[in-house]
Amino acid sequence: MTWWAGTIFGLTYPVYGWILESIPDNNNLPELLGFGDGVLVGVIFNTAIGVLFAITLPVVTRGAALTQAGLSRAMLTGVAELHDRIDDLAEGRAAAVSAEANALRKLERDIHDGPQQRLVSLAMDLSRAQRQLKRDPQAVEQMLSQAITSTRETLDELRALSRGIAPPVLTDRGLAPALAALAGRCTVPVDLDVQVEGRFPAAVENTVYFVVAESLTNIAKHSHATVCTVTLSKTGGVLMLTIGDDGVGGAHVAKGHGLSGLADRLRAVDGELSVDSPVGGPTVIVAEVPCG
């Protein structure tokens, strides 16, 4: 608008300039700049400005249009990226909620079909043993032996089911001791290197713990590895978890495989999972978990 106004004002000055020059005590621009006074000086000066503005008008107009287009594109791109980011977060939260709901339903079924049935049977056996205690002590002894065996099996099953629940060592002492406990229970030798200290948000610690737990379980069951490594470090505000093994490889995060659940768990905390596992090995899993 400024360039258009300057062009029109300058090129049409010969038409109305004499009116401005006739105004008493009128200090025009040429006079203020030291070019002199008078109608002719004003006409030449302002016409020259109009010509200059007219010559540069296309360039200035195009530049202004490009600048406006660039700003608009940047704003729209920023909005689009923000929407994509919101969609990604919503998808991650939905996946986490779905995974958690499925896990709870599975836990409920497992408890109902396993330990609960064992405990009901155990109660019935003990009641029967109590009734037969005086009549047939030898039979009662055998029933009690079976009850003890059933109790141990129930405890083992409950321990297996509780693997999806954060252990007290993680809640009380943090990641390093909890990961050390996991490494100690793994049937494959684990080289553990924890390079971080202190505590992190509970969601972050739980995520790292279960990623390691599930990965070590998969290694023990499927990899045929002779050794594995677990390294936890921190880069900026991100925890970097690297898990490797010298097994047969072939791991991936496709739906229906164990690693897909890890990817869903990581998305819930805005994390990422990458897997490099060619057939024949080795396998390297890298999890990035923002920690504030």
LINJO-V579761 format. One record per residue. N is the residue number from 1. RES is the residue in three letters. SS is DSSP state (H for helix, E for strand, L for the rest). OMEGA is omega in whole degrees, -180 to 180 (NA if undefined). D_FIRST is the distance of its C-alpha to the first C-alpha in Angstrom with 1 decimal. Layout:
n: (N:N)
res: (RES:RES)
ss: (SS:SS)
omega: (OMEGA:OMEGA)
d_first: (D_FIRST:D_FIRST)
//
This chain:
n: (1:2:3:4:5:6:7:8:9:10:11:12:13:14:15:16:17:18:19:20:21:22:23:24:25:26:27:28:29:30:31:32:33:34:35:36:37:38:39:40:41:42:43:44:45:46:47:48:49:50:51:52:53:54:55:56:57:58:59:60:61:62:63:64:65:66:67:68:69:70:71:72:73:74:75:76:77:78:79:80:81:82:83:84:85:86:87:88:89:90:91:92:93:94:95:96:97:98:99:100:101:102:103:104:105:106:107:108:109:110:111:112:113:114:115:116:117:118:119:120:121:122:123:124:125:126:127:128:129:130:131:132:133:134:135:136:137:138:139:140:141:142:143:144:145:146:147:148:149:150:151:152:153:154:155:156:157:158:159:160:161:162:163:164:165:166:167:168:169:170:171:172:173:174:175:176:177:178:179:180:181:182:183:184:185:186:187:188:189:190:191:192:193:194:195:196:197:198:199:200:201:202:203:204:205:206:207:208:209:210:211:212:213:214:215:216:217:218:219:220:221:222:223:224:225:226:227:228:229:230:231:232:233:234:235:236:237:238:239:240:241:242:243:244:245:246:247:248:249:250:251:252:253:254:255:256:257:258:259:260:261:262:263:264:265:266:267:268:269:270:271:272:273:274:275:276:277:278:279:280:281:282:283:284:285:286:287:288:289:290:291:292)
res: (MET:THR:TRP:TRP:ALA:GLY:THR:ILE:PHE:GLY:LEU:THR:TYR:PRO:VAL:TYR:GLY:TRP:ILE:LEU:GLU:SER:ILE:PRO:ASP:ASN:ASN:ASN:LEU:PRO:GLU:LEU:LEU:GLY:PHE:GLY:ASP:GLY:VAL:LEU:VAL:GLY:VAL:ILE:PHE:ASN:THR:ALA:ILE:GLY:VAL:LEU:PHE:ALA:ILE:THR:LEU:PRO:VAL:VAL:THR:ARG:GLY:ALA:ALA:LEU:THR:GLN:ALA:GLY:LEU:SER:ARG:ALA:MET:LEU:THR:GLY:VAL:ALA:GLU:LEU:HIS:ASP:ARG:ILE:ASP:ASP:LEU:ALA:GLU:GLY:ARG:ALA:ALA:ALA:VAL:SER:ALA:GLU:ALA:ASN:ALA:LEU:ARG:LYS:LEU:GLU:ARG:ASP:ILE:HIS:ASP:GLY:PRO:GLN:GLN:ARG:LEU:VAL:SER:LEU:ALA:MET:ASP:LEU:SER:ARG:ALA:GLN:ARG:GLN:LEU:LYS:ARG:ASP:PRO:GLN:ALA:VAL:GLU:GLN:MET:LEU:SER:GLN:ALA:ILE:THR:SER:THR:ARG:GLU:THR:LEU:ASP:GLU:LEU:ARG:ALA:LEU:SER:ARG:GLY:ILE:ALA:PRO:PRO:VAL:LEU:THR:ASP:ARG:GLY:LEU:ALA:PRO:ALA:LEU:ALA:ALA:LEU:ALA:GLY:ARG:CYS:THR:VAL:PRO:VAL:ASP:LEU:ASP:VAL:GLN:VAL:GLU:GLY:ARG:PHE:PRO:ALA:ALA:VAL:GLU:ASN:THR:VAL:TYR:PHE:VAL:VAL:ALA:GLU:SER:LEU:THR:ASN:ILE:ALA:LYS:HIS:SER:HIS:ALA:THR:VAL:CYS:THR:VAL:THR:LEU:SER:LYS:THR:GLY:GLY:VAL:LEU:MET:LEU:THR:ILE:GLY:ASP:ASP:GLY:VAL:GLY:GLY:ALA:HIS:VAL:ALA:LYS:GLY:HIS:GLY:LEU:SER:GLY:LEU:ALA:ASP:ARG:LEU:ARG:ALA:VAL:ASP:GLY:GLU:LEU:SER:VAL:ASP:SER:PRO:VAL:GLY:GLY:PRO:THR:VAL:ILE:VAL:ALA:GLU:VAL:PRO:CYS:GLY)
ss: (L:H:H:H:H:H:H:H:H:H:H:L:H:H:H:H:H:H:H:H:H:L:L:L:L:L:L:L:H:H:H:H:L:L:L:L:L:L:H:H:H:H:H:H:H:H:H:H:H:H:H:H:H:H:H:H:H:H:H:H:H:H:H:H:H:H:H:H:H:H:H:H:H:H:H:H:H:H:H:H:H:H:H:H:H:H:H:H:H:H:H:H:H:H:H:H:H:H:H:H:H:H:H:H:H:H:H:H:H:H:H:H:H:L:H:H:H:H:H:H:H:H:H:H:H:H:H:H:H:H:H:H:L:L:L:L:H:H:H:H:H:H:H:H:H:H:H:H:H:H:H:H:H:H:H:H:H:H:H:H:H:H:H:H:L:L:L:H:H:H:H:H:H:L:H:H:H:H:H:H:H:H:H:H:H:L:L:L:L:E:E:E:E:E:L:L:L:L:L:L:L:H:H:H:H:H:H:H:H:H:H:H:H:H:H:H:H:H:H:H:H:H:H:L:L:L:L:E:E:E:E:E:E:E:E:L:L:E:E:E:E:E:E:E:E:L:L:L:L:L:L:L:L:L:L:L:L:H:H:H:H:H:H:H:H:H:H:H:L:L:L:E:E:E:E:E:E:L:L:L:L:L:E:E:E:E:E:E:E:E:L:L)
omega: (-179:-179:176:180:179:179:-179:-179:-176:-176:180:-178:178:-178:-174:-176:-178:178:180:-178:-179:-180:-179:177:178:177:-179:-175:179:-180:179:-180:176:179:179:-176:177:-177:-177:179:180:-180:-179:-176:-176:176:178:177:179:179:179:179:-180:-180:-177:-177:-179:-179:-179:180:179:179:179:179:179:178:179:179:179:178:179:-180:180:180:180:178:178:178:179:179:178:178:178:180:179:179:179:180:179:178:179:179:180:179:180:179:179:180:180:179:178:180:179:178:179:179:179:179:-178:179:-179:-175:-176:-175:-178:179:178:-179:177:178:179:179:178:179:-180:177:178:178:179:-179:-176:-173:-177:-175:-174:-178:-178:177:178:178:178:179:178:177:177:179:178:178:179:178:179:178:178:178:178:-179:178:177:179:-180:-177:180:179:180:-177:-178:180:-178:177:-179:-174:-170:176:-171:-173:178:-179:178:177:178:177:-179:-179:-179:-176:-180:175:179:-176:172:-174:179:179:-175:-180:178:177:-177:179:177:-175:-180:179:-180:179:-179:180:-178:-176:174:178:-178:-179:-180:179:176:179:179:-179:-175:-165:-167:-172:-178:175:179:175:-179:175:-179:178:180:-180:177:-176:179:-176:171:-180:180:-180:-179:-179:175:-178:-177:-172:178:179:179:176:-172:180:178:-180:178:-175:-177:179:176:176:179:178:180:-180:179:-179:178:178:180:-179:179:174:-176:174:-173:178:177:-175:176:-5:179:176:177:179:177:177:-176:176:-177:177:NA)
d_first: (0.0:3.8:5.5:5.1:6.1:8.5:9.9:10.6:11.9:14.1:15.5:16.5:17.9:21.4:21.4:20.8:21.5:25.2:24.6:23.0:25.8:28.4:27.6:30.4:29.8:26.1:25.2:22.4:20.8:23.2:26.1:25.0:24.8:28.1:27.4:29.2:28.8:28.8:26.9:27.4:26.1:23.0:22.3:23.0:21.0:17.7:18.2:18.8:15.5:13.8:16.0:15.2:11.5:12.4:15.0:13.1:10.1:12.3:13.5:10.4:9.0:12.6:13.0:10.3:11.9:15.2:14.6:13.7:16.6:18.9:18.2:18.8:21.9:23.2:23.0:24.6:27.2:28.0:28.5:30.6:32.7:33.2:34.5:36.7:38.0:38.8:40.5:42.6:43.7:44.6:46.5:48.3:49.3:50.5:52.5:54.0:54.9:56.4:58.4:59.6:60.7:62.5:64.2:65.3:66.7:68.5:69.9:71.2:72.9:74.3:75.8:77.2:78.7:79.9:80.8:81.1:83.6:85.5:85.7:87.0:89.6:90.5:91.1:93.4:95.3:95.9:97.1:99.5:100.7:101.3:103.5:105.5:105.9:109.5:110.6:109.3:108.0:107.8:105.4:103.4:103.1:101.7:99.2:98.1:97.6:95.4:93.5:92.8:91.6:89.3:88.0:87.1:85.4:83.4:82.3:81.2:79.2:77.5:76.6:75.1:73.0:71.8:70.1:66.9:67.1:66.0:69.3:70.3:70.1:66.4:65.8:68.0:67.6:64.5:63.6:65.9:69.2:68.1:67.2:70.4:72.4:70.7:71.5:75.1:75.6:74.2:76.9:75.0:75.0:71.7:70.3:68.1:65.6:63.7:61.4:59.8:61.1:60.6:59.6:56.5:55.3:58.0:55.8:55.3:58.9:60.1:57.8:59.0:62.6:62.7:60.9:63.6:66.4:65.4:64.9:68.3:69.9:68.4:69.6:73.1:73.3:71.7:71.0:74.6:73.2:75.4:72.9:69.4:67.0:64.7:62.2:59.9:57.3:54.1:50.9:48.2:48.0:49.7:53.4:54.5:57.6:59.3:62.4:64.3:67.7:69.8:70.7:70.4:66.6:65.0:63.2:59.9:57.7:58.0:58.6:62.2:62.9:63.3:60.3:57.9:58.9:58.0:54.5:54.1:55.4:53.0:50.0:50.9:50.2:47.2:49.5:50.0:53.1:53.7:57.0:58.4:61.8:63.0:66.3:69.0:67.0:66.1:63.7:60.9:59.0:56.1:54.6:51.6:51.6:48.9:50.7:48.1)
//
